[in-house]
């Protein structure tokens, strides 16, 4: 049984990154961690969401997922972020959440958090790697310990080989392109790697 507290923080419009978050949560629980899923605060006007049936349906389906706060970062030993790619960067909703963590950063509450990230885009070269690296830049300022999957397991190659974090492409129907089982396996490996490193860190600090 792991003693790691894992927070999975995501933003999703039509469900792709929520699916990645769910896969990570499942793997985290299987590894014995205490897992909580959080979404970040939506910034888009409700009128815009109402005009997109898929977006509206996803918002309704996830209305009971709690919204992340800086206190959830303080609680966690490890954090996995999942965000869509927006022009090679994180979604503005994720960025807005990160910008609210200045207070806990100032008091050293982000130091030694073990962090990893996942992402999605509409095509295989839509900026996924750059998006994850942009998020990791903030993590370096946090003093967090970034745990990328690298090429530490065959599942990473089957899922496209992104060494920075699991990334997927989606089609125009908002469906993941390719072998979902391969992506799920990659997410599971990445999650378990994060938990393992978080266990090492906790033992070292104790």
C-alpha positions as CSV (number, residue, x, y, z in Angstrom):
1,X,0.0,0.0,0.0
2,X,1.5,3.3,-1.1
3,X,1.3,6.4,1.2
4,X,1.5,8.8,-1.7
5,X,-1.3,11.4,-2.2
6,X,-1.8,11.9,-5.9
7,X,-3.8,14.8,-7.3
8,X,-4.8,14.6,-11.0
9,X,-5.6,18.1,-12.3
10,X,-7.1,18.4,-15.8
11,X,-8.9,20.7,-18.2
12,X,-11.1,19.2,-20.9
13,X,-13.7,20.6,-23.3
14,X,-15.1,17.5,-24.8
15,X,-13.6,14.7,-22.7
16,X,-10.2,13.7,-24.0
17,X,-8.1,15.0,-21.2
18,X,-10.8,13.8,-18.7
19,X,-10.3,10.3,-20.1
20,X,-6.5,10.6,-19.6
21,X,-7.2,11.7,-16.1
22,X,-9.4,8.8,-15.4
23,X,-6.9,6.4,-16.7
24,X,-4.3,7.9,-14.5
25,X,-6.6,7.7,-11.5
26,X,-7.3,4.1,-12.1
27,X,-3.6,3.3,-12.3
28,X,-2.9,5.4,-9.2
29,X,-5.4,3.5,-7.2
30,X,-4.1,0.2,-8.5
31,X,-0.7,1.3,-7.2
32,X,-2.2,1.9,-3.8
33,X,-2.0,5.7,-3.8
34,X,-4.7,8.0,-2.4
35,X,-6.1,9.6,-5.6
36,X,-8.2,12.7,-6.2
37,X,-9.3,14.1,-9.6
38,X,-9.8,17.9,-10.0
39,X,-10.8,20.0,-12.9
40,X,-9.6,23.6,-13.2
41,X,-12.0,26.5,-13.3
42,X,-13.7,27.1,-16.6
43,X,-13.2,30.6,-18.1
44,X,-15.3,30.4,-21.2
45,X,-18.8,32.0,-21.1
46,X,-21.6,29.6,-20.6
47,X,-23.2,30.9,-23.9
48,X,-20.2,29.6,-25.8
49,X,-20.5,26.2,-24.2
50,X,-24.2,26.1,-24.9
51,X,-23.4,26.5,-28.6
52,X,-21.3,23.3,-28.7
53,X,-23.3,20.2,-28.0
54,X,-20.3,18.0,-27.2
55,X,-18.8,20.6,-24.9
56,X,-22.1,21.1,-23.1
57,X,-22.6,17.4,-22.7
58,X,-19.1,17.0,-21.2
59,X,-19.6,19.9,-18.8
60,X,-22.8,18.4,-17.6
61,X,-21.3,14.9,-17.2
62,X,-18.4,16.2,-15.1
63,X,-20.4,18.8,-13.0
64,X,-19.6,17.0,-9.8
65,X,-15.8,16.9,-10.3
66,X,-14.4,19.4,-7.7
67,X,-12.5,22.5,-9.0
68,X,-8.8,22.5,-8.1
69,X,-7.5,25.1,-5.6
70,X,-3.9,25.7,-4.4
71,X,-4.8,23.8,-1.2
72,X,-5.1,20.7,-3.4
73,X,-1.4,21.2,-4.4
74,X,-0.4,21.5,-0.8
75,X,-2.3,18.3,0.0
76,X,-0.7,16.3,-2.7
77,X,2.7,14.6,-2.8
78,X,2.4,14.1,-6.5
79,X,0.5,15.9,-9.3
80,X,-0.3,14.8,-12.8
81,X,-1.6,17.5,-15.1
82,X,-3.6,16.9,-18.3
83,X,-4.3,19.7,-20.7
84,X,-5.2,20.2,-24.3
85,X,-2.7,21.9,-26.6
86,X,-3.4,25.5,-27.4
87,X,-1.0,26.7,-30.0
88,X,1.9,24.8,-28.5
89,X,1.0,25.9,-25.0
90,X,-1.3,24.9,-22.1
91,X,-4.9,25.8,-22.2
92,X,-5.6,29.2,-20.6
93,X,-7.7,27.5,-17.9
94,X,-4.7,25.5,-16.7
95,X,-2.5,28.6,-16.9
96,X,-5.0,30.6,-14.9
97,X,-4.9,27.9,-12.2
98,X,-1.1,27.9,-12.1
99,X,-1.2,31.6,-11.7
100,X,-3.2,31.3,-8.5
101,X,-0.4,29.2,-6.9
102,X,1.9,32.2,-6.2
103,X,0.9,32.2,-2.5
104,X,1.8,28.6,-1.8
105,X,4.9,29.0,-4.0
106,X,6.0,32.0,-1.9
107,X,5.7,29.9,1.3
108,X,7.6,26.9,-0.2
109,X,4.6,24.7,-0.4
110,X,5.3,23.6,-4.0
111,X,8.9,22.5,-3.3
112,X,9.6,18.8,-4.0
113,X,6.2,18.0,-5.4
114,X,6.6,15.2,-7.9
115,X,5.0,16.3,-11.1
116,X,4.2,14.9,-14.6
117,X,1.9,15.9,-17.5
118,X,-0.2,14.6,-20.4
119,X,-1.8,16.4,-23.3
120,X,-3.8,16.1,-26.5
121,X,-4.2,17.9,-29.9
122,X,-6.1,17.4,-33.1
123,X,-3.1,15.9,-35.0
124,X,0.1,14.1,-34.2
125,X,2.3,17.2,-34.7
126,X,0.0,19.7,-33.0
127,X,2.5,20.9,-30.4
128,X,2.0,18.2,-27.8
129,X,5.7,18.0,-26.7
130,X,6.0,21.8,-26.5
131,X,2.8,22.0,-24.4
132,X,4.2,19.6,-21.8
133,X,7.5,21.4,-21.8
134,X,5.8,24.7,-21.3
135,X,4.0,23.3,-18.3
136,X,7.3,21.9,-16.9
137,X,8.8,25.3,-17.0
138,X,6.4,26.4,-14.4
139,X,7.2,23.3,-12.4
140,X,10.9,24.2,-12.3
141,X,9.9,27.6,-10.8
142,X,7.9,25.7,-8.2
143,X,10.9,23.7,-7.2
144,X,9.0,20.6,-8.1
145,X,10.6,17.3,-9.3
146,X,9.5,16.6,-12.9
147,X,9.1,12.9,-13.6
148,X,8.8,12.4,-17.4
149,X,8.2,8.8,-18.6
150,X,11.2,8.9,-21.0
151,X,11.6,5.6,-22.7
152,X,11.4,3.5,-19.6
153,X,8.8,1.0,-20.8
154,X,7.7,-0.5,-24.1
155,X,4.2,1.0,-23.7
156,X,5.6,4.4,-24.4
157,X,6.7,3.4,-27.9
158,X,3.3,1.8,-28.7
159,X,1.7,5.1,-27.7
160,X,3.7,7.3,-30.0
161,X,7.0,7.6,-28.1
162,X,6.6,11.1,-26.5
163,X,9.3,11.0,-23.8
164,X,7.9,14.1,-21.9
165,X,4.4,12.7,-21.2
166,X,1.6,10.7,-22.8
167,X,0.0,12.6,-25.7
168,X,-2.8,11.7,-28.0
169,X,-4.4,13.0,-31.2
170,X,-8.1,13.3,-31.6
171,X,-10.3,13.3,-34.7
172,X,-13.1,15.7,-35.6
173,X,-15.5,13.6,-33.6
174,X,-13.4,14.1,-30.5
175,X,-12.3,10.5,-30.5
176,X,-8.8,9.4,-29.7
177,X,-7.0,8.3,-32.8
178,X,-5.2,5.0,-32.6
179,X,-5.0,2.2,-30.1
180,X,-6.7,3.3,-26.9
181,X,-5.3,0.4,-25.0
182,X,-1.8,1.4,-25.9
183,X,-2.4,4.9,-24.7
184,X,-4.0,3.7,-21.5
185,X,-1.0,1.5,-20.8
186,X,1.3,4.4,-21.4
187,X,-0.7,6.6,-18.9
188,X,-0.6,3.7,-16.4
189,X,3.1,3.4,-16.6
190,X,3.6,7.1,-16.4
191,X,1.4,7.3,-13.3
192,X,3.1,4.4,-11.5
193,X,6.5,5.9,-12.3
194,X,5.3,9.2,-10.7
195,X,4.1,7.3,-7.6
196,X,7.3,5.4,-7.3
197,X,9.4,8.5,-7.4
198,X,7.1,10.3,-4.9
199,X,7.6,7.3,-2.5
200,X,11.4,7.7,-2.8
201,X,11.1,11.5,-2.1
202,X,8.9,11.0,0.9
203,X,11.2,8.4,2.4
204,X,14.2,10.6,1.7
205,X,12.5,13.6,3.4
206,X,11.4,11.6,6.4
